[in-house]
Amino acid sequence: MSRSRSWKEKCAVYIVKADGFQPGSTWSWPDEFSEARIHAKNLSLTEARAVVRAFNKTSMQNRQADVVAWDRQWAIACCSVRNKGWDRYGDAVPERPQLQPVPIPEPYKPDEIARLLAVCDQAELPVIAGVSPATWWRTLVLEIVTTGRRASKVIASDLAAWPHGTSALYTTFKGLLQAAEVEHANGFHGLRLAHFQSLKGGVA
């Protein structure tokens, strides 16, 4: 997955009418839709994902309860390099070439996790007495994958505190991903998704 997308991009969530749409998951994107209206705008990527998931989960439940009465409303999230002017679409359907679907969160694959663990020996941080950088990183990765806990929670409760600041934490992790030749846009969250996939057979 490309990591060229800027995390500073803003996203908008549209509610569309999708006649004949058969969603397979909350992240399904209808091939055709109409009556688009803005539901939320100027969101971060994480915020847009949360809004879409919550809205479409309810929509899918309504569809399963009564297919005939289902109103066909569906949420889609789009990102644009232009952070202003979402309202310019009004009630019109936005042109697809001007918008990019928000990428579906993906878990790390087993071979990617194995490669990541293998390159932990290359880490130079953190510098903590009695704990090697390799041991610190392997413990973090394995704890997230096996428990599904957030990295911040694991670091706060199970590891020696990271002493170098948040920026250095993510820069070091990015460097390990590059060394392992793992291209992944979901950072630590992709490790949590790997845990949930192992339990449920799909992305949580």
Buried (B, 14 or more C-beta within 10 A) or exposed (E): EEBEBEEEBBBBBBBBBBEEBEBEEBBBBBEEBEBBBBBBBEBBBEBBBBBBBEBBEEBBEBBEEEEEEBEBBBBBBBBBEEBEEBEEBEEEBBEEEEBBEBBBBBBBBEEBBEBBBEBBBBBEBBEBEEEBBBBBBBBBBBBBBEEBBBBEEBBEEEBBEBEBEEEEBEEBBEBBBEBBEBEBBBBBBBBBBBBBBEEEEEBE
